[in-house]
Amino acid sequence: MSDIAGLTDAGNCSGTAPWSVTWLTWPVLFTLAIGVIFHAVRFHWNLGLSLGAITLGAIATLVTLEFLYPLDGRWRMTWRSFFGRDIKYFIAGGLSGAATTYVFGFIGLKLATGHTGPMTDWPIWLAAPVAILAFDFFQYWQHRWSHEADTGWKRLLWRTHAAHHLPEQVYVLMHPAGHPLNFFLLQGLVRIPLFYFLGVSPESLFAATAIIGLQGIFSHCNVDLRMGWVNYLFSGTELHRYHHSADMGEAQNYAVCLSLLDVMLGTFVYEPHRHPASLGVANQGAYPRASQFWQVMSLPFRH
């Protein structure tokens, strides 16, 4: 039986999709995103609206595919899971993310008056990939340290990040589920200061953010979507599903966008013939359930 026709390992459900869906979804979405980026920069489109179009287009496409061709029925989004659990994290994460971006963005704008950095005059085709690599490198270590949790500082990082791993499903609209402190660490202490000191232009920042965001959304999709050899460069569904595995031996793949970092740093897990038997955290009883919103929000302040 082929890889696409079915998944036969123990614990795996055979949620198949047509060949065209399995193999063409990512290249089509990625190509469309590059096309929008190119036209937005060339014809001076509103960058915020263009970024929104890429994001909403990807979400709408992938959510539709999840309803039509779910990989695993246990991981499907339901009205109860979304409105009973995820919407609370959307609100908390959205408000905290917006506040963090505004505060640090305001500070950055004040500091950036007349400011130039080493990448200010780089062409977008060079600056955007370097910006992605720079951000993902710092994000990789913040993410990896969160999961290692072998020191007091790393255990604190894990308590801010654990909210994203408590759900026992992975689907597109649970991607933003997380703790506001985790968004603060990524947005306020990593992304905005990093891009400011590099002197990344608005156009290059737009392109980098669009690609990082697309890969983050795509990687959480509950559909049998394949990328083949591209998995060694970009993180997608086949890799990130293992990151959410309840088996700590395979729960790696820490890069959000560039899986090349996992390949280089020894945390790459890629087994295309199967998917994890279960998702979530290893010791579920030691944590509040994902639906217990306020208990989850208190995790960073508890031992």
LINZI-V25480 format. One record per residue. N is the residue number from 1. OMEGA is omega in degrees with one decimal (none if undefined). D_FIRST is the distance of its C-alpha to the first C-alpha in Angstrom with 2 decimals. Layout:
# LINZI-V25480
n->[N;N]
omega->[OMEGA;OMEGA]
d_first->[D_FIRST;D_FIRST]
This chain:
# LINZI-V25480
n->[1;2;3;4;5;6;7;8;9;10;11;12;13;14;15;16;17;18;19;20;21;22;23;24;25;26;27;28;29;30;31;32;33;34;35;36;37;38;39;40;41;42;43;44;45;46;47;48;49;50;51;52;53;54;55;56;57;58;59;60;61;62;63;64;65;66;67;68;69;70;71;72;73;74;75;76;77;78;79;80;81;82;83;84;85;86;87;88;89;90;91;92;93;94;95;96;97;98;99;100;101;102;103;104;105;106;107;108;109;110;111;112;113;114;115;116;117;118;119;120;121;122;123;124;125;126;127;128;129;130;131;132;133;134;135;136;137;138;139;140;141;142;143;144;145;146;147;148;149;150;151;152;153;154;155;156;157;158;159;160;161;162;163;164;165;166;167;168;169;170;171;172;173;174;175;176;177;178;179;180;181;182;183;184;185;186;187;188;189;190;191;192;193;194;195;196;197;198;199;200;201;202;203;204;205;206;207;208;209;210;211;212;213;214;215;216;217;218;219;220;221;222;223;224;225;226;227;228;229;230;231;232;233;234;235;236;237;238;239;240;241;242;243;244;245;246;247;248;249;250;251;252;253;254;255;256;257;258;259;260;261;262;263;264;265;266;267;268;269;270;271;272;273;274;275;276;277;278;279;280;281;282;283;284;285;286;287;288;289;290;291;292;293;294;295;296;297;298;299;300;301;302;303]
omega->[-176.8;178.2;-174.4;-174.5;179.1;177.2;-167.4;-179.4;179.4;177.2;-176.1;176.2;-176.0;176.3;-173.8;176.6;176.4;-179.5;-177.4;178.1;-176.4;-170.8;-175.0;-176.2;-177.6;-179.5;178.6;179.5;-178.4;179.7;177.7;178.8;177.8;178.1;178.2;178.6;-178.6;-177.5;179.8;-179.9;-176.4;-174.5;173.2;173.2;174.3;-173.4;178.7;178.8;179.1;177.3;177.7;179.7;177.8;-176.6;-177.4;177.5;178.8;-179.6;-178.6;-179.8;-174.3;177.1;177.0;179.3;178.1;179.1;-177.4;-172.2;-179.3;178.5;-178.2;-178.0;179.1;-174.4;-177.3;170.3;174.7;175.9;-178.9;-179.1;-177.6;-176.2;179.3;-176.2;-168.8;-175.5;178.7;178.5;175.8;-177.8;-178.5;-179.6;-180.0;179.5;-178.8;178.8;179.5;179.7;179.8;-179.9;-178.8;-176.4;-178.4;176.4;178.3;177.6;-179.5;178.9;178.4;-179.2;-172.9;-179.8;-177.8;-175.9;170.4;179.4;-176.7;-176.2;-173.0;-174.8;179.0;173.2;-173.9;-178.3;176.5;-175.4;-177.3;177.3;179.1;177.5;177.2;-179.7;-179.1;-179.9;-175.6;177.1;178.6;179.0;180.0;-177.1;175.3;-179.3;-178.8;179.0;178.5;-177.3;-179.8;172.4;-178.6;172.8;-179.8;-179.3;-179.8;177.0;175.2;176.7;179.7;-178.8;175.3;-175.1;-172.0;-178.1;-178.8;-175.6;-179.5;176.2;179.6;174.7;170.0;175.5;-169.0;-172.6;169.5;179.0;-179.6;-178.4;-179.1;-179.0;179.2;178.9;177.9;175.9;179.2;-179.8;-177.6;-175.5;-171.7;-173.5;-179.1;-167.6;-173.3;177.6;-178.2;-178.4;177.6;-177.4;176.2;-178.7;-178.0;179.8;178.7;-179.1;179.2;177.2;177.2;-178.6;-179.4;-179.3;180.0;-178.5;178.0;-179.9;179.3;-178.7;177.9;178.5;-177.0;-173.3;-178.6;-173.6;-179.9;177.7;178.3;180.0;-175.4;177.1;177.9;-177.0;-179.7;176.5;179.1;177.8;-178.1;176.2;178.9;-175.2;-176.9;-178.5;-172.5;175.4;177.9;178.1;179.7;-178.6;175.3;175.9;-174.6;177.7;-178.8;-176.4;-179.8;-178.0;-172.0;-178.7;178.6;-174.9;-172.7;178.0;175.3;178.1;176.8;177.9;-176.2;-173.2;170.9;-179.8;-175.9;177.0;-177.7;178.1;-171.4;-177.3;-179.3;170.3;-173.7;178.6;179.4;-179.0;179.5;178.3;-173.7;-176.8;-173.9;-178.4;-179.9;-175.8;169.8;175.6;-178.2;-179.6;179.3;-166.9;-173.8;175.2;177.6;179.2;-178.6;-174.9;-178.7;-176.2;179.4;176.4;none]
d_first->[0.00;3.79;6.73;8.15;6.19;6.69;8.56;8.81;11.94;15.21;17.05;14.35;14.23;11.52;13.95;12.27;14.52;14.84;14.08;17.87;18.37;15.81;17.11;20.62;22.18;23.41;24.77;26.49;28.08;29.11;30.59;32.46;33.84;35.10;36.63;38.48;39.67;40.99;42.81;44.16;45.73;46.91;48.46;49.58;47.63;48.08;45.73;45.43;44.50;42.02;40.34;40.25;38.68;35.82;35.29;35.60;33.46;30.56;31.04;31.27;28.13;25.97;27.48;26.79;23.09;23.05;24.51;22.17;18.76;19.31;16.65;18.24;20.88;22.97;23.61;24.73;28.23;30.59;34.18;35.30;33.53;34.80;38.32;38.82;37.71;36.50;39.47;41.84;40.11;40.06;43.80;44.60;42.42;43.59;47.23;47.09;45.07;47.52;50.51;49.25;48.47;51.89;53.92;52.41;52.20;55.89;56.82;54.76;56.51;59.88;59.07;57.50;60.69;61.32;58.60;56.56;53.99;52.39;49.72;51.98;52.41;48.94;47.07;44.34;41.58;42.57;43.89;40.91;38.32;40.89;41.62;37.93;37.75;41.05;40.14;36.68;38.25;40.75;38.28;35.87;38.61;39.84;36.34;35.68;39.14;38.56;35.63;37.35;40.32;42.19;45.58;47.69;46.97;43.20;43.29;45.16;42.54;39.84;41.91;42.09;38.34;37.05;37.33;34.30;32.16;33.47;31.28;28.13;26.31;25.58;26.08;28.13;31.45;31.61;31.66;35.52;35.86;37.98;41.52;44.27;45.29;41.92;42.36;45.89;44.79;42.27;44.41;47.92;47.75;45.01;44.17;47.58;49.77;47.33;47.23;50.98;51.85;49.62;51.42;48.30;49.34;48.44;46.24;44.29;44.07;42.72;40.01;39.00;39.03;36.92;34.11;34.29;34.27;31.34;29.13;30.35;29.54;26.10;25.08;25.61;23.48;21.23;18.55;15.27;17.31;16.47;19.14;17.61;20.55;22.97;22.10;24.46;27.24;26.86;25.78;23.28;21.17;18.64;21.72;24.19;22.03;22.41;26.11;26.40;24.69;26.99;26.08;28.76;27.08;24.52;26.69;27.86;27.29;30.83;31.26;31.32;30.93;30.67;27.99;29.69;32.21;29.70;28.50;32.17;33.31;30.65;29.12;25.81;22.64;19.33;16.01;13.49;10.51;12.60;15.86;19.12;19.67;22.97;25.23;29.00;31.45;31.36;34.55;34.51;37.67;39.69;39.35;40.33;37.64;36.57;38.42;41.66;42.62;46.04;45.04;42.27;44.83;47.11;44.66;46.10;49.52;48.58;47.97]
